[in-house]
């Protein structure tokens, strides 16, 4: 029996699985080990996830960082309901968490046009972190960012990707894999 919850899946088709659940889990665990080694012996690490797309990635990533750290979130959007970035970034939530003197990792689900990252990073830098690094799950390599990510999960194809937190008009975030629409 079909429900209204099935409508977004019926109306759009996943063309292919780009990264499987197993591939994602293995790479996220590896990134967590790399971050743990990089910050070993340092205190006051703050992981900031850019919502909404990064929430599953952040949840999995922070569980693989093996020392105490804090987690917070920002909400910025450049897509709306379209499949192409508008190039205009809108901040919907900024918690104003103390960044000064802390080691900060900004976590993003995907770098496409780079507009969100290129706007958010300078705003965070103005708050005086001890260090500020970027960790992204997917990087399309379409543009050169002002600051390149220290950690990249996967170089992504030039396709519209959904799943594992990534959406199209708020649908498909729940998929445990990353697929192409």
URSUL-V495517 format. One record per residue. N is the residue number from 1. RES is the residue in three letters. D_LAST is the distance of its C-alpha to the last C-alpha in Angstrom with 2 decimals. Layout:
BEGIN
N:RES:D_LAST
N:RES:D_LAST
END
This chain:
BEGIN
1:UNK:24.23
2:UNK:21.19
3:UNK:21.24
4:UNK:19.83
5:UNK:17.90
6:UNK:15.88
7:UNK:14.89
8:UNK:11.65
9:UNK:10.43
10:UNK:11.99
11:UNK:10.72
12:UNK:6.93
13:UNK:5.82
14:UNK:4.74
15:UNK:5.57
16:UNK:7.75
17:UNK:9.53
18:UNK:10.29
19:UNK:13.15
20:UNK:14.94
21:UNK:16.95
22:UNK:20.02
23:UNK:18.97
24:UNK:18.16
25:UNK:21.45
26:UNK:23.47
27:UNK:22.35
28:UNK:22.85
29:UNK:26.26
30:UNK:27.17
31:UNK:26.35
32:UNK:28.51
33:UNK:31.32
34:UNK:31.12
35:UNK:31.33
36:UNK:34.15
37:UNK:36.09
38:UNK:35.60
39:UNK:36.94
40:UNK:39.44
41:UNK:42.69
42:UNK:41.33
43:UNK:41.34
44:UNK:39.49
45:UNK:35.87
46:UNK:33.45
47:UNK:29.71
48:UNK:27.88
49:UNK:24.26
50:UNK:22.26
51:UNK:20.83
52:UNK:18.71
53:UNK:15.97
54:UNK:18.59
55:UNK:20.41
56:UNK:19.37
57:UNK:19.76
58:UNK:23.09
59:UNK:24.31
60:UNK:23.81
61:UNK:25.12
62:UNK:28.26
63:UNK:29.27
64:UNK:29.52
65:UNK:31.78
66:UNK:35.21
67:UNK:37.48
68:UNK:37.77
69:UNK:35.50
70:UNK:34.29
71:UNK:30.83
72:UNK:29.90
73:UNK:26.98
74:UNK:26.26
75:UNK:23.79
76:UNK:22.55
77:UNK:19.74
78:UNK:18.59
79:UNK:15.37
80:UNK:16.61
81:UNK:14.15
82:UNK:12.62
83:UNK:9.73
84:UNK:12.65
85:UNK:15.51
86:UNK:18.61
87:UNK:20.85
88:UNK:23.00
89:UNK:23.19
90:UNK:24.54
91:UNK:26.29
92:UNK:26.15
93:UNK:28.08
94:UNK:30.40
95:UNK:32.69
96:UNK:35.29
97:UNK:35.69
98:UNK:38.49
99:UNK:37.17
100:UNK:40.44
101:UNK:41.74
102:UNK:38.79
103:UNK:36.44
104:UNK:32.97
105:UNK:29.51
106:UNK:26.70
107:UNK:23.48
108:UNK:20.10
109:UNK:16.62
110:UNK:15.27
111:UNK:17.21
112:UNK:15.47
113:UNK:18.20
114:UNK:20.77
115:UNK:22.18
116:UNK:22.00
117:UNK:23.65
118:UNK:26.17
119:UNK:27.27
120:UNK:27.41
121:UNK:29.23
122:UNK:32.29
123:UNK:32.67
124:UNK:32.80
125:UNK:35.13
126:UNK:37.52
127:UNK:37.99
128:UNK:39.74
129:UNK:37.94
130:UNK:39.82
131:UNK:36.65
132:UNK:33.06
133:UNK:30.27
134:UNK:26.51
135:UNK:24.24
136:UNK:20.48
137:UNK:17.98
138:UNK:15.69
139:UNK:17.13
140:UNK:15.51
141:UNK:19.12
142:UNK:18.67
143:UNK:21.80
144:UNK:24.96
145:UNK:25.48
146:UNK:28.99
147:UNK:28.92
148:UNK:26.79
149:UNK:25.58
150:UNK:28.09
151:UNK:25.52
152:UNK:22.03
153:UNK:20.04
154:UNK:17.81
155:UNK:17.35
156:UNK:13.62
157:UNK:12.01
158:UNK:11.35
159:UNK:7.56
160:UNK:5.76
161:UNK:6.23
162:UNK:7.02
163:UNK:9.98
164:UNK:13.61
165:UNK:14.24
166:UNK:11.31
167:UNK:10.10
168:UNK:8.77
169:UNK:12.18
170:UNK:13.60
171:UNK:11.41
172:UNK:9.94
173:UNK:12.62
174:UNK:14.47
175:UNK:12.46
176:UNK:14.86
177:UNK:12.55
178:UNK:9.83
179:UNK:6.60
180:UNK:3.81
181:UNK:0.00
END
